[in-house]
Amino acid sequence: MDTKAVFAALYSVCEENATFFSGGAKGTQGDAARRLVDTMNLIKEHARSLEPVISGFASVYHHFDFDPHIPANGYRSLVKVVRCCILHIIHKGRYITANRRSIFFRVAHNAGEMEAYCSALCQLRALLYLAQRMLHDNSSGNLFFQDESGLSESFVREYSSMHKGCFYGRCLGFQFTPSIRPCLQTIAIGLVAFGENYKRHQSGLVEAGGIAPYGVAASSLFTSGKYAIDPELRGAEFERITQNLDVHFWKSFWNITETELPSSLASMTSTQVKVNRPLSVPPLPFDLPLAANPSASVTISPPSAHIGTAPVQMRLISYDLREGQDSETLLALSRSEGGSISLSLGLKAKRLPPSPCLLVHFHGGGFVAQTSKSHEPYLKGWSQDLGVPILSIDYSLAPEAPFPRALEECFYSYCWALRNHHLLGWTGEKVCLAGDSAGGNLCLTMSMRAAAFGVRMPDGIMAAYPATLLTAYASPSRLLSLMDPLLPLSVLSRCLSAYAGDEPQTEKQVEKASTLSLVRRDTALMLRDIRQGASNWIHSLLDHNRAPASPSTAAEAPPGATDAVRKSISEASISSPHADPPVASKPSEFPTRKLSVKSQTCQDMGSHSSSTLHSAPLLSDRTPEDVNFFICKDPHPSMSSDLSSVAIPPPAGEEGSELGHPREFPLGFEPLRSEQLAEMKLHSSPVVKDPYCSPLLAPDSMLTGLPPVHIVACALDPMLDDSVMFAKRLRNLDRPVTLCVVDDLPHGFLSLSQLSKETREAANVCAERIRAVFTQKDTPPEPRKHRKLERTDRGVSASSGEGASLFAGPIEEEEQDVGRGVKIADGEDLATVAAQNSTDAGGIGA
């Protein structure tokens, strides 16, 4: 992209409109016209400060790429978002220029639009200042600032006070592809309406035993209209909710997709499969042969951390009915979900022979929400496209079952599948792990645990936008959490705190219900019938004498909530004869990793007891150097010179201040501040630094045992740097790894795969990576190309004609010619479906 041309176009359109409306031309409307003039002038002021910063970043951000063919890192993403905001302003400014003389032109409305994008540009300017600080404080070519104090603390403090509502109102989703924005707007409207009614029901229904999420959702339908009409109100309410509501609210909201009506709609529109059976596996120990010595075995004990031993829940999905999937043994493990469809056999459905491949899937949801049911639509499609059965694990969720419970259940389920492959319609030949977000984390950590136990490793891993670092370390991509509608930093922090065991298990009890609350309670109880279907729900509104149906508990509740302080190690895990033996910690060898009692359950994951005398490396045997994930400690002199030209130190006189709150921005500039501060705290729990919690912090000895890893990341995802840095670590260890980056899509695109062409194509990219594991292909087949997915590794440089013919930003087609004869396109910003590194190609599928 020609930066000078873009900024010249911005100055021109702002100057022209400011001159027109300040001159009292026809059609101006007093105060609205003055607002528009002031906004245009303020945009020019921000742009003059941003132009040299953007040019500076464009000259250095290639130092942080995975490789030259995969231009992706947090610095690039920040610059891309700023450019996208500027292009939107230019597009809107030209619309004003073309229509300002029309009798239908609304000055007040357009002034509001420009004010919203001006506010967004101001906040983005602040983020770029923080990114420059990162270049200064962490200028060795690494994307993370490996310390929770200093710069990381400053970032959290600034996030808690900076205004964010502008990104959730008129500007919502401006950085993403246009086809996904209506979906994001619908989610945002539903979220704020749900949040408003959630608090009301919470205060009025405590003594009535609470209310199911679908009751709150039903009530939200009546209040969502005002948020659709008034984007400023929506933005302010969105900011309030994301900053102040606890993890239990997010569990309730995200689990709406688990309720009967939404899940039924998703099921009807998704691929129809022959087998969709939820299973409940009893928690019994069993033996599994060792990979290195099949004549020896190791005992796999059932999960026991935090909540004791309990059946492990999973779901078997298969497009075709295969041998063993209708066996009496498997039927005995089936569990009911309250629905009528679990196995669709039809009239004597034909049984196919077992598949040579199995996909084991771990769902996302921030470790706190959702089950395999929410992820059924794309899993069914994968089962059909790949022709393999899929076993999706419904691991226990935080805060009721924090780390390492989910990891224990995923490992136990994987080992159970290896031992009982004949029940799953699988020959036992090839197995691939797949997961998104939190599930991607579990794919990596579960494989590390399998390597420690010495059992058979999966043939490959497909991790979509995985969370590989659960600490509060600052990185440029994590700055995007200020504006991300699906992954705000405050929400992410609460989820990670819950997984680490720092969040309360139950919601706080609220005050006694008022008369108005009782009225709300009666209304909400009546709306519970929505779970019976839309027609029954409407009928219940018309018939006040009808007794409300009592809701069934489709989601499994943890046994016995208690107010007592929870133990990180359950008594069952301590007393069980099958539990792994504890490993004595040596704090003197780990000055940076002093494990509290909460992580003692994880220390044994590096070793285990068995009658075969098999042993794995102990966690306490590692040195501090092993767990340092920095890649480049001695940068090239030319690189240091490039970075120093862009990086900025803390403001003069403030550097090194520990007690006070130093000024983070240059004199003369201050970002917009929020009226209410977010309830944010730095995560200092040592649990999140455990390698089985944050695989990016794992020592080299634990990562060298991983199978081929295929990472699919999003360029605009706050967790992009997690993927880039983890891929770099594996490549430096000569492990086979591929990194694929899709552009203009949000975190969690797999759950949105039915909503747009771009998300479907990105889901197909994930499926092709899985297919590559099963077929042992060195390079996944070329996916169908479209405007948002384009390979950059086929000999086409970033500046080639073919690359320049595609416009990368999520702007409408008419916005491409913003430079008055200069074509605005940037090959570096193209959506990339990255190829695997040529040096690692031979290892995939070997």
VEXMI-206932 format. One line per 5 residues: for each residue z, y, x of C-alpha. Coordinates in steps of 0.2 Angstrom, whole numbers, plus 2048, in hexadecimal, padded with zeros to 3 digits. Layout:
N
Z,Y,X; ...
END
This chain:
846
800,800,800; 7FC,811,806; 80D,819,805; 806,82B,808; 7F9,829,7FA
807,824,7EE; 813,832,7F2; 804,83E,7F2; 800,838,7E0; 812,83A,7DB
814,84C,7E2; 803,850,7D9; 808,84A,7C8; 819,851,7C8; 814,862,7CE
806,863,7C1; 811,85E,7B3; 81F,869,7B9; 813,878,7BA; 80C,875,7A9
81D,873,79F; 825,882,7A9; 817,88D,7A4; 81B,88C,792; 80B,883,78E
807,87E,77C; 810,86F,776; 820,872,780; 830,871,776; 83D,87C,77F
84C,871,786; 842,861,787; 834,86A,791; 842,871,79D; 849,860,79F
838,859,7A4; 835,867,7B1; 846,864,7B9; 843,851,7B9; 832,853,7C1
83A,85E,7CF; 848,852,7D2; 83C,844,7D4; 832,84E,7E1; 843,851,7EA
847,83E,7EA; 835,83A,7EF; 836,845,7FF; 845,83C,805; 83E,82B,801
82D,82D,809; 833,82B,81B; 83F,81E,817; 832,813,80E; 826,816,81D
833,811,829; 838,801,820; 826,7FC,81F; 825,7FC,832; 834,7F1,834
837,7E5,826; 82A,7D8,82D; 838,7D4,83A; 842,7CC,82C; 834,7C0,825
835,7AE,825; 824,7AE,82E; 815,7B9,82D; 80D,7AF,81F; 81C,7B1,814
820,7C4,813; 831,7C4,809; 842,7CB,80D; 84E,7D6,804; 848,7E6,80D
836,7E3,807; 83D,7E0,7F6; 846,7F0,7F6; 837,7FA,7FB; 82C,7F1,7EE
838,7F6,7E0; 838,808,7E6; 825,808,7E6; 825,800,7D5; 830,80E,7CE
825,81B,7D6; 816,813,7CF; 81E,813,7BD; 822,826,7BF; 810,829,7C4
809,81F,7B6; 815,828,7AA; 811,839,7B1; 7FE,836,7AF; 801,831,79D
80A,842,79A; 7FC,84B,7A3; 7EF,843,798; 7F9,845,787; 803,855,789
7F8,85F,77E; 7F7,853,770; 800,858,760; 808,846,760; 80F,849,772
822,847,772; 82A,852,780; 83C,84C,77D; 837,839,77D; 82D,83B,78D
83A,846,795; 846,837,792; 83A,82B,79A; 838,835,7AA; 84B,838,7AB
84E,826,7AA; 842,822,7B8; 849,831,7C2; 85B,82A,7C1; 854,819,7C6
84B,821,7D5; 85B,82A,7DA; 865,819,7DA; 857,811,7E4; 858,81E,7F1
86B,81A,7F3; 867,808,7F5; 85B,80C,803; 868,816,80C; 873,806,80B
865,7FC,811; 863,808,820; 875,805,823; 872,7F2,824; 865,7F5,831
871,7FE,83B; 880,7F3,839; 877,7E3,83A; 867,7E6,844; 865,7D5,84C
858,7CF,840; 864,7C7,834; 864,7CC,821; 877,7C9,81E; 885,7D4,825
891,7C6,829; 8A2,7CE,824; 8AA,7D2,814; 8B1,7E2,81A; 8A8,7F1,821
896,7F2,81A; 899,7E4,80D; 8A8,7EC,806; 89F,7FD,805; 891,7F5,7FB
89D,7EE,7EF; 8A6,7FE,7ED; 896,808,7EA; 890,7FB,7DE; 8A0,7FD,7D3
89E,80F,7D2; 88B,812,7D1; 882,815,7C1; 878,806,7BB; 874,80A,7A9
863,812,7AD; 85D,801,7B3; 861,7F8,7A2; 85A,805,796; 849,80C,797
846,805,7A9; 84B,7F4,7A5; 841,7E7,7AF; 835,7F4,7B5; 834,7EA,7C6
82E,7DA,7BD; 81E,7D4,7B7; 81A,7DD,7A6; 819,7CC,79C; 82B,7C8,7A0
832,7DA,79B; 833,7D7,788; 83D,7C7,78B; 849,7D1,797; 84A,7DE,78A
84E,7D1,77C; 85C,7CA,788; 863,7DB,78B; 864,7DF,779; 86C,7CF,775
878,7D0,783; 87F,7E1,77E; 880,7DC,76B; 888,7CC,770; 894,7D5,77B
899,7E2,76D; 89D,7D4,761; 8A5,7C9,76E; 8B3,7D5,770; 8B5,7D8,75E
8B6,7C6,75A; 8C1,7C3,769; 8CE,7D0,762; 8CD,7C9,750; 8CC,7B7,752
8D9,7B1,75E; 8E5,7AB,751; 8D7,7A3,748; 8D3,798,757; 8C4,7A2,75E
8B2,7A2,759; 8A3,798,75F; 896,7A2,769; 889,7A0,75B; 895,7A9,74F
895,7B8,75B; 882,7B6,75D; 880,7B7,74A; 88A,7C6,748; 880,7CE,757
870,7CD,74D; 877,7DB,742; 87B,7E7,750; 86C,7E4,75C; 861,7F1,753
869,800,75A; 867,7FA,76C; 855,7F6,769; 852,808,763; 85D,811,76F
85A,80C,781; 867,818,788; 874,810,77E; 86F,7FF,783; 86F,803,795
881,80B,794; 887,7FC,78A; 87F,7EF,796; 887,7F8,7A5; 898,7F7,79C
896,7E5,798; 890,7DF,7A9; 89E,7E9,7B2; 8AD,7E4,7A7; 8AC,7D4,79E
8B2,7C4,7A5; 8AA,7B4,7AA; 8AE,7AC,799; 8A3,7B9,790; 895,7B4,79B
898,7A1,798; 897,7A5,785; 887,7AF,786; 87E,7A4,792; 883,795,788
87B,79C,778; 86B,791,77D; 876,782,77C; 879,785,769; 86F,77B,75C
863,788,756; 85D,78F,767; 85C,77D,76E; 853,777,75F; 846,784,761
844,781,773; 842,76E,770; 835,771,763; 82A,77C,76F; 82C,771,77E
824,761,784; 829,752,779; 830,743,783; 834,731,77F; 845,731,787
852,73F,786; 863,737,788; 873,73F,78C; 87E,733,796; 891,731,79A
894,727,7AA; 8A6,720,7AB; 8AF,726,7BB; 8B0,715,7C4; 8AF,713,7D7
8A0,709,7DE; 899,704,7EF; 889,70A,7F6; 880,704,805; 87F,70F,815
86E,716,819; 86F,712,82B; 876,700,828; 872,6F9,817; 87E,6EA,81A
88D,6F6,81B; 892,700,80C; 89D,70F,807; 8A8,712,7F8; 8A2,720,7EC
8B2,726,7E3; 8B1,72F,7D3; 8B3,742,7D2; 8C6,747,7D1; 8C8,759,7D6
8D1,765,7CB; 8CF,75C,7BA; 8D2,74A,7BF; 8C6,73C,7BD; 8BB,73D,7AE
8AA,737,7A8; 89B,73F,7B1; 88E,746,7A5; 87B,746,7A8; 86B,745,79E
85C,739,7A1; 84B,741,79C; 83B,737,79D; 82A,73B,796; 826,728,795
832,71A,790; 834,710,79F; 83C,6FF,7A2; 84F,700,7A3; 850,710,799
854,707,789; 85F,6FA,790; 86F,6F6,788; 879,6FB,798; 871,70D,797
874,70E,784; 886,70A,787; 887,71A,792; 87F,725,785; 889,733,77D
886,73C,76D; 882,74F,76D; 883,750,75A; 870,750,758; 865,743,751
859,741,760; 85E,739,770; 851,72C,773; 840,72D,76A; 839,71B,76B
82D,71D,75C; 826,70C,756; 828,700,764; 824,70D,772; 81B,705,780
826,703,790; 81E,708,7A0; 824,700,7B0; 831,70A,7BA; 82C,719,7C3
82C,719,7D6; 834,72B,7D6; 843,733,7CE; 848,745,7CD; 85A,74A,7CD
85D,75B,7C6; 86C,767,7C7; 86B,775,7BB; 86F,787,7BF; 87B,793,7B5
886,79B,7C3; 891,78C,7C4; 899,791,7B3; 88C,78F,7A5; 87E,785,79E
87A,772,79E; 86B,768,7A0; 867,76C,78D; 863,77E,792; 857,778,79F
84E,76A,794; 83E,774,791; 838,775,7A3; 83F,764,7A7; 835,75B,79A
826,764,7A0; 829,75E,7B2; 82C,74C,7AB; 81B,74C,7A4; 812,755,7B2
81A,74A,7C0; 81B,73A,7B6; 82D,737,7BB; 83E,735,7B3; 84A,743,7B5
85D,741,7B7; 865,752,7B4; 878,753,7B8; 884,75C,7AC; 891,760,7B9
8A2,768,7B4; 8A2,77B,7B4; 8AD,788,7BB; 8BA,790,7B8; 8C1,780,7B0
8BA,775,7BE; 8B7,780,7CE; 8B1,77A,7DF; 8AF,76C,7E4; 8AF,764,7D3
89C,767,7D0; 898,761,7E1; 8A2,751,7DF; 89A,74D,7CE; 888,751,7D5
88B,745,7E4; 892,738,7D9; 884,739,7CD; 877,738,7DB; 87F,728,7E2
881,721,7D0; 86E,723,7CE; 86A,71B,7DF; 875,70C,7D9; 86F,70B,7C7
85C,70F,7CA; 857,701,7BE; 85F,709,7B0; 856,719,7B2; 844,713,7B2
843,715,7C5; 83F,708,7D3; 84A,711,7DF; 83D,716,7EB; 83C,729,7EC
848,736,7E6; 847,749,7E6; 855,755,7E2; 851,765,7D8; 85C,774,7D3
85B,786,7CF; 867,794,7D4; 879,78B,7D4; 86F,77A,7D2; 866,77E,7E2
876,781,7EB; 87C,770,7E5; 86C,767,7EB; 86F,76D,7FC; 882,76A,7FD
880,759,7F5; 873,754,802; 87F,759,80F; 88D,74F,808; 881,740,806
87D,742,819; 890,742,81D; 893,732,813; 884,72A,81B; 87C,725,80A
869,726,807; 863,737,808; 857,73E,7FB; 845,73F,800; 844,752,7FD
84C,761,7F5; 844,76E,7EA; 850,77D,7E8; 84B,78C,7DD; 853,79C,7E2
862,793,7E8; 873,79C,7EC; 876,797,7FE; 884,7A4,802; 892,7A7,7F6
89B,7B4,800; 89B,7C7,7FD; 890,7CA,80D; 884,7D8,80A; 872,7D6,80C
863,7E1,806; 85D,7D5,7F8; 86F,7D5,7F1; 86D,7E8,7EF; 861,7E3,7E1
86F,7DD,7D7; 872,7F0,7D2; 863,7EF,7C7; 861,7DC,7C3; 862,7D9,7B0
866,7C7,7B3; 871,7C7,7C2; 87B,7D6,7C4; 887,7D6,7D3; 897,7D7,7C8
891,7C8,7BE; 88D,7BE,7CD; 89E,7C2,7D5; 8A7,7BB,7C6; 89D,7AB,7C6
8A0,7A8,7D8; 8B3,7AC,7D6; 8B4,7A0,7C8; 8AB,792,7D3; 8B7,796,7E1
8C6,794,7D5; 8CB,7A6,7D4; 8C8,7A9,7C2; 8D4,7A5,7B4; 8CF,795,7AA
8D2,79C,799; 8CF,7AD,791; 8DD,7BA,78F; 8E5,7BA,77F; 8E3,7CA,775
8ED,7D5,76A; 8F2,7D0,758; 8E3,7D2,74C; 8E2,7E2,741; 8DC,7E3,72F
8CB,7E7,735; 8CB,7D9,741; 8CF,7CD,733; 8C0,7D3,729; 8B5,7D0,739
8BD,7BE,73A; 8B9,7BA,728; 8A7,7C0,72B; 8A5,7B6,73B; 8AC,7A6,734
89F,7A7,726; 891,7A9,733; 896,799,73C; 88A,790,731; 87C,796,73C
87D,786,746; 877,77D,737; 866,786,738; 860,797,733; 85D,792,721
86F,78B,71F; 876,79B,727; 86D,7A7,71B; 872,79C,70C; 884,79E,712
883,7B1,712; 87D,7B0,700; 88A,7A3,6FA; 89C,7AB,6FE; 8A4,79C,6F6
89D,790,702; 8AA,789,70E; 8A5,78C,720; 8A0,77D,72A; 8AB,779,739
8A2,77A,749; 8A1,76B,754; 8A5,76C,766; 894,768,76E; 89A,76E,77F
8A8,764,786; 8B8,76D,789; 8C3,76A,797; 8D2,75F,793; 8E2,769,78F
8E2,77B,794; 8F1,781,79C; 8F9,791,7A2; 900,789,7B2; 8F9,78E,7C2
8EB,781,7C6; 8EB,776,7D5; 8DC,776,7E0; 8DE,764,7E3; 8E2,75A,7D4
8EF,74D,7D5; 8E2,740,7D1; 8D8,744,7E0; 8E8,743,7EB; 8EF,733,7E4
8DE,729,7E1; 8DC,71B,7EC; 8C9,71F,7EC; 8CB,731,7F1; 8C4,736,802
8D2,738,80F; 8D6,74A,814; 8D1,751,825; 8DE,75A,82F; 8D9,76C,831
8DA,775,842; 8DC,788,83F; 8DB,78C,851; 8C9,786,852; 8C4,78F,842
8CA,7A1,844; 8BC,7A6,837; 8BF,798,82B; 8D1,795,827; 8D0,78A,818
8DD,78C,80A; 8E4,77E,7FF; 8D5,781,7F3; 8C9,77B,800; 8D3,76C,806
8CA,761,7F9; 8BA,765,803; 8C0,761,814; 8BD,74F,811; 8AB,751,80D
8A7,750,81F; 8AE,73F,820; 8B4,730,816; 8BC,71F,817; 8B4,70F,815
8B5,6FD,81A; 8A6,6FF,825; 8AF,70B,831; 8A1,717,82E; 8A6,729,832
89E,73A,831; 8A1,74A,83B; 8B1,752,837; 8B2,764,831; 8BF,768,83D
8B5,762,84C; 8A9,771,84A; 8AA,781,855; 8A9,792,84E; 897,794,856
891,786,84B; 894,78F,83B; 88C,7A0,840; 87C,7A1,835; 875,7B0,83F
863,7AC,845; 85F,7B9,852; 86D,7BF,85D; 863,7C7,86A; 855,7D1,862
845,7D5,86B; 846,7E7,873; 837,7ED,869; 83F,7E6,859; 84F,7F0,85D
845,800,860; 83C,7FE,84F; 84C,7FB,846; 855,80A,84E; 847,815,847
84C,811,835; 85E,80C,836; 86B,819,833; 87E,819,838; 88C,81E,82D
88E,830,829; 895,83A,838; 8A8,839,839; 8A9,82B,82D; 8A5,81C,837
8B3,80F,83A; 8BE,816,82C; 8C8,808,825; 8D5,80F,819; 8CB,81C,810
8BB,81B,807; 8AE,822,813; 89E,82B,80D; 890,81F,80D; 881,82C,809
87B,83B,813; 881,84C,80F; 878,854,800; 874,844,7F7; 880,83A,7EB
87A,82C,7DF; 87E,82D,7CD; 88F,826,7C9; 895,81B,7BB; 8A1,822,7AE
8AB,811,7AF; 8AE,808,7BF; 8AA,7F5,7C0; 8B8,7E9,7C3; 8B3,7E3,7D4
8BC,7DB,7E2; 8B6,7D4,7F2; 8B7,7C1,7F2; 8C2,7BC,800; 8C5,7AA,7FC
8C2,79E,80A; 8BB,792,7FE; 8AA,79B,7FD; 8A8,79A,810; 8A9,787,810
898,77F,815; 898,775,805; 89A,785,7FB; 88E,790,805; 882,785,80E
87B,794,818; 88C,793,821; 88A,781,826; 88A,77C,838; 87A,776,840
881,764,840; 882,764,82D; 870,76B,82A; 867,760,836; 869,751,82A
861,75A,81B; 851,753,814; 841,75D,812; 846,76D,808; 83A,777,7FD
841,788,7F8; 839,792,7EA; 840,7A4,7EA; 83C,7B4,7E1; 838,7C4,7EA
842,7CF,7DE; 851,7C3,7DE; 862,7C9,7E4; 863,7B8,7EC; 853,7B9,7F6
85B,7BB,807; 865,7AB,803; 855,7A2,803; 84D,7AB,812; 85B,7A9,81D
85E,796,818; 84C,792,81B; 84D,79B,82C; 85C,790,831; 853,780,82D
844,785,836; 84E,789,845; 855,778,844; 844,770,844; 847,76A,832
838,769,826; 83A,778,81A; 82E,782,80F; 831,793,808; 828,799,7F8
82A,7AA,7F1; 824,7AF,7E0; 822,7C1,7DC; 827,7CC,7CD; 832,7BF,7C5
845,7C0,7C2; 852,7B3,7C8; 853,7A5,7BC; 840,7A5,7B8; 841,792,7B5
84B,795,7A5; 83D,7A1,79F; 82F,796,7A3; 829,795,791; 828,7A8,78F
81A,7AE,79A; 80B,7A8,7A5; 813,7AD,7B5; 823,7A4,7B2; 819,794,7AD
80F,796,7BD; 81F,798,7C7; 827,788,7BF; 817,77F,7C4; 819,784,7D6
82B,77C,7D5; 823,76C,7CE; 816,76C,7DB; 823,76C,7E9; 82C,75D,7E0
81B,754,7E0; 819,757,7F2; 829,74E,7F5; 824,73F,7EB; 812,73E,7F2
817,742,804; 80A,750,805; 80C,75C,813; 807,76B,809; 809,76C,7F6
7F8,76E,7EC; 7F2,77F,7E9; 7F9,785,7D8; 7EE,78E,7CC; 7ED,7A0,7D1
7F0,7AF,7C7; 7F4,7C1,7CA; 806,7BE,7CE; 804,7AF,7D9; 7F9,7AF,7E8
7FA,7A5,7F8; 7FB,7AF,808; 7FA,7A1,814; 7E7,79C,813; 7E1,7A7,820
7E1,7B7,816; 7EB,7C5,81E; 7F6,7D1,815; 7E9,7DF,818; 7D9,7D5,814
7CE,7D9,806; 7D3,7CA,7FB; 7E5,7CF,7FD; 7E2,7E1,7F9; 7D9,7DD,7E9
7E9,7D7,7E1; 7F5,7E4,7DB; 807,7DE,7DE; 812,7E9,7D4; 816,7E5,7C2
80D,7F4,7BC; 7FF,7F4,7AE; 7ED,7F3,7B4; 7EA,805,7B1; 7F7,80A,7BE
7EE,803,7CD; 7E4,812,7D1; 7F3,81E,7D3; 7EC,826,7E3; 7DD,82F,7DC
7CF,825,7E4; 7DC,81B,7F0; 7DE,80A,7EA; 7F1,806,7EA; 7F4,7F4,7EF
7FE,7EC,7FC; 7FB,7DA,802; 80D,7DA,809; 813,7DC,7F7; 808,7CE,7F0
811,7C0,7E7; 812,7B2,7F4; 812,7A0,7F1; 816,79C,803; 810,78E,80D
81B,783,817; 81C,787,82A; 80F,77E,834; 81C,778,840; 825,76F,832
816,768,829; 817,757,831; 829,754,82B; 827,756,818; 828,745,810
829,73C,820
END
